[in-house]
Amino acid sequence: MVINEIHLNPDVKIEQVEFIELHNTGEQPVDLGGWTLENAVQFTFPVGSSIPARGFTVVAHQPDQFKAKFGGQALGPWIGKLNNDGERIELRAPDGQLVDRVRYRLGFPWPVVGDTPGYSIELIHPDLDNNEGHNWKASVLGDASNKANRLIRRGSQWKYLEGKKEASNPRSAWRKPDHKETGWLSGSTPIGYGENFMKKTLGDMRNSYTSVYFRKKFTVKDAKQIGALQFAIQYDDGFNAWINGRHVAGGNMSTKEPRFNFSASSAIEEHSFVEYDLTSPGGYLVEGENVIAIQVHNASIGGSSDFFFDAELTAVVGPASRGPTPGAQNSIFSAKSLPRLAKIEHLPTQPKAGESVTITAEPSAVPEGAKLEVQYQVVRPGSYVHIDDAAYEQNWNTLPMNDLGQAGDAKVGDSVFSAQVPKAIQQRRHLIRYRVTVRTALGRAITAPYPDDPAPNFAYFCYNGVPSWKGRTRTRGEIIEYPTEALTRVPVYHLISKKNDVETSTWNEQYSGDKYKWKGTLVYDGEVYDHIRYRARGGVWRYAMGKNMWKFDFNRGHGFRAHDHYGREYNTRWDKLNFSACIQQGNYLHRGEHGMFEAVGFKLFNLTGVEAPHTHWVHFRIIDEADEKGATQYDGDFWGLYLAIEQMDGRFLDEHNLPDGNLYKMEGGSGDLNNQGPFAVTDKSDLNSYMNRYKGNPSEDWWRTNMDLPRYYSYRTVVEGIHHYDIGYGKNYFYYLNPETKKWATLPWDLDLTWASNMYGNGEEPFKSRLLRRSVFKVEYGNRAREIIDLLYNNDEGYKLIDEHAAIIDHPDPNWLSIVDADRAKWDYHPIMASSKVNSGKAGMGRFYQRASTKDFPGMVKLMKNYIRTRHNFILKTAARDTKHPAQPEISYVGGEGFPVNNLRFHSSAFSDKTAEFAGMKWRLAEITAPDAPAYDPQNPRKYEIDAVWESDVISKFADSVTIPEGVAEVGHWYRARVRMLDDTNRWSHWSDPVEFRAGEPDTLERLKSHLVLSELMYHASEGADFDYLELHNTSDKTLRVGGVAISGGVRFIMPDGMHLAPNQFAL
């Protein structure tokens, strides 16, 4: 019984069509009743299920959806979901015996799947070891790549009808293929008015009509081979599109059924084409003639200065012989055993100049007469070759591989083949690409990486380390040399690309779209991410500051492996990498905070329970010239300090342990879907319904049912704390719908304009006025605001948070040079800052540290601390100004001497409230970092008091003391204990001032003396000495640790290590 085919990560996320196929290779049927699939998913085969001899059985995530997609029957449903990046599937017999196991993953030697048209992974032959990735292929015979077939080109002829009335009766009839285009006009796109690129001008549209109807016919041959359609549209301001009457795309419209006089949701000033992937076209495409119908709307009938439309439609055509093939022989089945490459690696991982490099390969088998070889390509600095260049397929050098213990091969005949790249090839800053091929005596060639891999080569980067860097802080200032130690205090990322591409992307073209138009290679921690794509990042100010932001897109199967400030790898790999430029808009006078505003701000949100992007600083270098240092300090590889910011998408949800649900990036009062939940709607109807309801006057029950109020209270408190007021215009936040709780949460984004009261915005996001003016919610908000300023946003913990982040990029010793100083020298007087390619108000020279009295980075840090004090008081006077809450209690320690971990007892003062009665109380214990610890310790992240290690439930009857449960505190760690009070109006007091202590060794001996009693003795038993015994009794109400207790005298016995006696328990 073999796990023979696995369909994971369907290309259409909302289709629950994952499946696992079993194949019976025997000559007898097998009863599967009681068998189980385990680990990755959970499924028990029902009684009576069986698999015929030489037959197949399929288990699907959702059998009804499976049948609709593939036809045929499947067992199921199962519990769980197949992990897109890999996990373990086990098949077990009813007695628990393991029958088969597959540990799959994404990336060499396993197939890379998940893109359109949605291949599965298939076992080449059932006799092969299915736990080895090289024995699997994507379910396509031959070349796995898709070919693009342009169905409609930009600038084509379209039929159009001015929207002075409905296009048909009924209103939907004009979208159908058989509609007669009587009275329709013809013209070449772009069609519209108000822009200089129009081919057909609608001179009468303004003040006359808001919409235009467009139709175009196109021909499809062999529709079954089209796995997806790519639709690109240039529009102003909103649209809906249908193919053969089926709605396929829309943008900036509040409905799919707009009337002729309807307006778009908002004005859009964007000339770039917007791209849409239209999956599963088999549901609406037909052989022969098809029609696409598009209804485009302006934002207003007279107030809009322009309107335009153009479009392009491309078919993605895959190979003819392809899967998935559930319940049938695999599409890639082969009875002939061809060699496959199981493992390929190079050592050293990141060689230095002049080092020899050994490339090893482990083939599954080597047929007689076959040869292994390495082809390698040298990419020199300043001469980058990207994958679309003709030069990419040229200039490959070949080295033979051997298993003879020669030329780098470690051992004769161990089936590990080796080749040694000569030392002279390894030169500083050179990128070496390579691939490995097995050539059989019959001329067949098998090359790794395999055809399904979007990165068709392996690679390594030769580097001797970051050199020092010299620069002047001012144009006539002293030349300062910044040592390697200062520059490598944060991780180093290299981008290798063409100089023209780098400068075009970040300065020259000023492209404002979302397409990743430029290609390069990113290197971090010795790992090479080849053939990535990049562009500038940002909205209206994308190119304003000169030192601009970057965004990188990684290949499937090659997700970026990022690490935090403490060298810990994040739980998920990143598909996208965002760089913040760490340079403030000059006209707000706070340039020189070097990314602190965003880094500390996002951390505050995370600490208060509002999921926000992880961040970490990087030293960014770009290799686009032959010379590493350049002619001036403004040339060369060093590009300064940037802040990496986690992309808010499905992987963000995974990283923060949030269920997979719809996640919308809000902009201009509407939302773009950044993550599609597998069970969620696809037409934004959930978002539209939510927004329409909260804009009304919903009841208290509606708010509690539909909104995650505790998260919002924390969100709003931090917004006030850091003055994140650039949210007042329907932007810079996300809406997330939790599919399990069915509640919406607001999550933060874009925190650059914060930490100062002169920053842009009024802070009036949708809920401040609608929700917090209601007294019941205002009380709850005040409770949370008091808690956050008590535990985090204050001149103790808040200052430490700032100091920790500052110390990452600036050495606490003022005599040390830091990367912040080098970054300032690189950019403060960079020629680009005063060029025609920037906004003079946002860029400009000499603007670092303007607001700092000391004119340096520590002065900017001091401004942030001062702002905590200012906003702490502001929150006290606004969100937490309610004076009707209980008085702040006092806490004292009454436990054992030295704070023993098993006897931590605390006492509270009495409840006090002038206007209300006692309703409850809570105790908490939180671990903190030792008071004498450095601000930043690369090995030990600082612990903050807001993260409790223990909290009591709400205690409804006043109790003036509490004992911390054993096992909560650890010896030698530092803690703070607090208590607070609740009154019968649902108002919580401030937390008490803390008792801070270092936990000591348990006072086990004193407790044993007091409570461990010899309670019964049997000696000289009539049945013989084997029946003599001693009985011990724990007379206390606490568990006693009795491991190691020795009984001596007439007998000797030592209690086993780790043994405990529960309260009132006996031991014989």
GUNU-382010 format. One record per residue (C-alpha): x, y negated, z. Coordinates in steps of 0.1 Angstrom, whole numbers, plus 5000, padded with zeros to 4 digits. Example, Ala and Ser with C-alpha at 12.3 -4.5 7.8 and 13.67 -1.06 7.14 Angstrom:
2
512350455078;513750115071;
***
This chain:
1068
500050005000;501649684988;500949314992;501149244954;499948884948;499548574970;497648264960;498547984983;498247604979;495647594952;496047294930;492547174938;492647124976;488947144983;488647484966;489047754993;490248004969;493448134985;493648514983;495948804991;495849104968;496749454979;497749724954;497450104961;500350264943;499350614953;497150874936;494550894963;492050634975;492750475009;490050395035;490850045047;488150035075;489749885106;492949775089;494049415095;495849115080;497748925107;499948635115;499448395085;495748475085;493448695106;491148945089;489749295098;488649515069;485049625075;484149985080;483550145046;485949935026;488550125006;490950084977;490950324948;494050514936;496250284916;493650014923;493549664938;491649494966;491449124972;490848935004;489948575000;489748265022;486148215010;484748494988;481948284973;484348014961;486748274949;484048434928;483048094913;486748024904;488048364893;484948594890;484948934906;484349034942;486648974972;486549065009;486548795034;486448535047;489548525068;490448295097;493348055091;495147915061;498248015042;501047775050;502147595018;505847605029;505847965039;505048215067;504648585074;501748805062;501449155079;499249445069;498549685097;496750015100;493950065127;496450195152;498549875148;501250045128;502949805103;502149905067;503649605048;505049265056;505948965034;507748655046;507248415018;508448055015;508547774990;511847734971;514647954957;514748244956;510948234960;508748074933;507747714935;503947684931;501147444940;501047204910;498447224883;497347464869;497547644902;499747954897;499848224923;503048424932;503148774919;505349074925;507249174894;506749554901;505149724931;508149944937;510349634944;510949504980;508249244983;509949085013;512648954989;511848634971;513748714939;511249004933;508448754929;507548504901;505048234895;502048394877;503048284843;504848484816;507748294801;508247924805;506347804835;506447434824;503347254812;503247064780;501546724775;499046674747;497846324742;494146314736;493645934737;496445684734;496745344748;495645074723;493145304706;489845214689;486845234713;483145184709;481844924734;478644754745;478344434764;476644484797;473744244792;471344534798;471344904806;473145104779;470345364777;467145484792;467545684813;470645504825;472845814824;472045914788;474845694772;477445914789;476346224771;478046354739;474846334718;474145964726;473645754694;475945454694;473545234676;474344864681;477744934697;480744734686;484244864678;487644724689;491144814699;492144804735;493044614756;489644454754;488644164777;489443804784;491743574804;495043744797;497543704768;497744074760;494144114747;493644274713;489944214714;488743904733;485243894749;484843514747;481243514760;481643734790;482443484817;479143344832;477143584810;477643944820;479744144846;480044484829;481044654796;480345004785;483045204766;482845534747;485345734728;485246084712;488146314713;488846674700;489946964721;491347284707;491647594730;490047424760;490847724782;494547644780;494147294795;494947324832;494446954840;493846614825;495946304833;493945984830;495545644831;493545324831;494244954831;491244774844;489944464861;488144494885;486244824890;485245134869;483545474868;484445734842;482546044829;483646314805;480646484787;478446334814;480446464844;481846194867;485646234868;487145914883;486345574897;487945284913;486944974934;483245054930;480845124959;478645354938;478945604910;475645484895;476045114891;473444904872;474544684843;474644364865;476544524894;479844374905;483044554915;483844574952;486544304951;488844124927;492044304917;495044124902;496944424889;498044474853;499644814857;497945144846;496545344875;496945724871;494445994881;494846374880;491646524868;491846894879;489747194868;488647044835;487247384825;484047274842;483346994816;485547024786;484247204755;485847334723;485747074696;484246724701;484046574736;483346214748;484646004776;482445724788;483745444810;481745164827;484044864837;482844584860;484144244869;484144124905;481843834897;479943694868;481543354868;484243344895;486643584878;489343434856;489943764837;488644104827;490344384807;490344754799;492645004783;492945384789;494945694780;493946064784;496446344783;495846724784;498246934805;498547264786;500147574801;501247904786;498748144774;499648444795;499248334831;497548404864;496348414890;495248774882;493348894913;492249254911;494249324880;497849394869;500049094875;500648864845;504448894850;504449274856;507549444842;508449804842;511949724832;514249614860;516049304850;518649164874;517448874897;519548644918;518748684955;521048434971;523348154959;525447924980;528547714979;531147655006;532047405020;528647255020;530046895014;533546935003;536146655004;538246544975;540846804965;539147094983;538347404964;534747514964;533647874963;530247954947;528748294956;525848484942;524048804952;522248964923;519549234929;521449464905;524149434879;523449644848;526449804831;528249554810;526549254825;528448944835;527848664860;528948314854;528747964869;528047664847;528947334864;528546964854;530546684868;528646354874;531146074880;530345764900;529045484877;528145744850;525045904863;523146154842;519446204849;517446504838;515846334808;519146224793;520446414763;523746434782;522146654809;522146954786;525746884776;529146894792;528547204813;531747404820;531647784825;533447984852;533348364853;532248524886;533848844900;533449104927;537049204926;538349024957;540048774934;539748394926;537748314958;535948644961;536148764997;535649144994;535949394966;532749574956;530349414982;527949304955;528648944963;530048774932;532248464935;533748184914;536047904926;535647554913;539247414909;540347164935;540946894908;537146894900;536346774936;536846404935;535546144960;531846044953;531446294925;528246494922;528746854910;525747034896;525747404889;523647704880;524348074879;523548314850;523548684847;524148794811;523349154802;525149354775;521949324753;522148944755;519448874780;520148584803;518648524838;519548184852;518948044887;517347814897;514347984880;512147814854;509347734879;511747514900;511447144892;515047104900;516847314874;520247314891;521947344925;524347064935;526946944960;528446604967;532146544973;532846295000;535546215025;533346005048;532245645050;535145395048;535345065067;533744765051;534944405050;532744095047;532243735058;529243635080;529243295062;530643205028;533643035043;533843245075;536443485087;536743815069;535744085094;536444455089;533644685102;535045015113;533645355102;532445415138;530145115136;528745195102;528045565111;526145495143;523045585123;522645855095;524145775061;521945825030;523445804995;521445724963;523245814931;521845654900;522445424871;523345064879;520744934854;518045154869;518945044904;518844674896;515844704873;513844874900;514644654929;515044314912;514744274875;511544434862;509344344892;507044644885;504044634908;502544974902;502745304920;504545514894;508045634902;509745504871;513445554880;515445874886;518445954908;519946184934;519646144972;522246294995;521946325033;523646545058;525446735030;522146835013;521646714978;518146624966;518746614928;516346464902;514246264926;512245954916;512145614931;510745264929;510444944949;507844954978;505444694990;502444484980;502244124971;505744054986;507444354970;510244154954;510143844975;512943895000;515843994978;516744285001;513744484991;512044805002;512445144986;510245444981;511445794970;509446084957;510846444961;510246754941;507947034952;509947294970;512647044979;511046835006;513246595024;514646725057;514746415079;516046395115;515246145142;517645925162;518646225183;519546455154;516346655158;514746775126;511046665122;508546955122;507646885086;509546805055;508746485037;507446455002;507946085002;510545865019;509745495027;512445245034;511644925052;514344665043;514844545079;514644175068;511943945079;510143705057;512243395060;509443145065;508443315098;511843235113;512443585128;514943725104;517643935122;515444165142;516744435118;513644655118;513044645156;509544505152;508344805133;510445075151;509344965186;505844885175;505245235159;506745395190;504345205213;501345335193;502645695195;503345665232;499745545238;498245835220;497645665186;499345865159;501745645140;504645705116;507945825130;510845595122;514645605122;517345375109;519645465081;522845335066;521945315029;524645345002;524145334964;526645484940;526145314907;529645194900;533045354897;534445144925;533245224960;533944874975;533344644945;534744314935;533044124963;531344204996;528044194977;529044474953;529944834960;528245124978;527244955010;523644835009;523144785047;520644895073;517145025064;514345175084;512945515072;509245525078;507145845077;504645865049;501045875061;499646175042;498846545049;502346615062;501946325086;498746495099;500746825103;503646645121;501246485146;499146795151;496046645136;493546865117;493646835079;491046575071;490346275049;492845985055;492245655038;494645365034;492545055038;493044765015;490844475006;487844615025;487944955008;490045265011;492345484989;492545844998;496045935010;495046285020;492146505009;490746725036;490047075023;486447075035;485846695031;484046505004;485946374974;483946074965;484545854995;480945895006;482145965041;484045635042;481245435026;478645575050;480845495080;481545145069;477945075059;476745195094;479245005115;478644685095;475044715108;474144715144;474445085154;473545215188;475845305216;475245675209;476245615173;479545465183;480245745207;479346015181;481245865152;484245685165;487245795186;486845525212;489745615235;492145605205;490645275195;491045115229;494745215229;495145095193;493644755201;495744705232;498944765213;497644535185;497244265211;500544345227;502744305196;500444055178;499744295149;497244045135;497944105097;494944335099;492244075097;491644105060;490744475057;494344595053;497344745071;495545035088;494245375079;490945535087;491145905096;488146135099;488946435122;487146735106;486746905140;485446625162;483746445132;485046115147;486845835129;490145685142;492045375132;495745435127;498445165123;500445065093;502744785081;504044625113;506644395099;504744075108;504544125145;506144035179;505643665174;502543445176;503443245145;503043565123;500343585097;496843695104;493943655128;493644005141;489944035134;489744395122;486144535119;485644655155;486944375176;483744175172;481344455166;482344695194;484244505221;481544245227;479344505241;479744515278;479844895281;482644925256;484444615270;484644785304;486245095289;488644895268;489644695299;490345015318;492745145291;494344805287;495144785324;496545145322;498845065293;500244745309;500744925342;502545225327;504245095295;503844745283;505644565311;509044425320;510244765332;509245045308;508744805279;512144645283;513744995284;511945085252;513344785235;516844845249;516845205238;516045115202;518444815201;521345035214;520845275184;521945005160;523944775182;526544905206;525744775241;529344665246;529444305231;533144365221;532144635196;531144555160;527844705149;526044785117;523544505124;526544265121;527544425088;524044415075;523744045083;527143985065;525944175035;522643995030;522543655047;524443485018;523943744991;523543564958;520243734951;518743554981;518843224963;518143354928;515143324905;514243684913;512943614948;510443394965;512443094979;510143065009;510543435018;514143485009;516743215012;520243195027;521443145062;518243245078;519343525102;518843465139;517143125136;514843175166;517543335189;519143075212;522443275210;522143315172;522843685172;521044025174;521044035213;519243705212;516543855190;516244145214;515743895242;512943735222;511144065221;511444105258;510143755264;507243845241;506344145263;506143915292;503943665273;501643925258;501444125291;499943815306;497743755276;496244105279;495644055316;493743735308;491743885279;491244255274;491944335311;490644015326;487644185343;488044115380;485244345392;487344655392;488544815425;491544675443;494844825434;495545105459;498845165476;500745495475;503245635500;505245955503;504446195531;506046525519;509246705529;512546525534;514446485502;511446525479;511546905477;509747025445;507547255465;506447005490;505646675472;502846515491;501546155487;499145945506;496745675492;495345365509;491545345513;489245255484;488544885483;486044705461;484044385468;481044465446;480844835440;481145175456;483645455453;483045695424;486445875419;490145865420;493046005400;496646095408;499446125383;503146235381;505346125352;508946205345;511245915338;514845875327;517345845355;517845475365;521545485359;521245645324;522545455294;520045265273;520545515244;521845865248;522146045215;521546385232;518646295255;515746085244;514445845271;511345965289;508645705295;506145695324;503045685302;503646045293;502446225325;503646575334;500646615356;497346435362;494646535385;491046555374;488746275385;488246345422;484746245431;485146265469;487746035484;490846225496;493646025510;496446275501;497546505474;500146775470;501746815435;501347175423;504447375425;506247425391;505347075379;508546895390;512047015383;515046985406;517246685398;514746515375;513346165382;509646095386;507045835395;503845915413;500745685413;497145675422;494145465410;490445425419;487145435401;483945255411;480345325403;480345065375;482845285356;485745035363;489145175371;491644985392;495144915382;497445215389;499245165422;502845065423;504845385419;506845595443;509945665423;512145965434;514646225423;513146575429;515146785454;515647155461;512647335474;512447355512;511647725510;513347825543;511247595565;508047715549;509048075553;509748025590;506347865595;504148085573;505748425565;504648665593;505449025600;501849125605;501849505608;504349775615;504150155609;507050355624;507450715632;504550805610;503151155616;503451235579;507151155580;509550865575;508550815539;505250675553;506750415575;506050055563;506249685571;503449435562;504149065555;501548795554;501448445539;499348255564;499547925546;497347765519;500347745496;502147995475;505448115491;508548195472;509848515488;512348635463;515648705480;514148725515;516148995534;514749235560;517449375583;517849565615;516749925616;516149905578;517449675550;515449545521;515749245498;512649105481;512849105443;513948775426;511048565414;508448725438;505748505451;503048545478;499748365471;497948195499;496648445525;498248735504;499749045520;502849235509;503549595518;
***
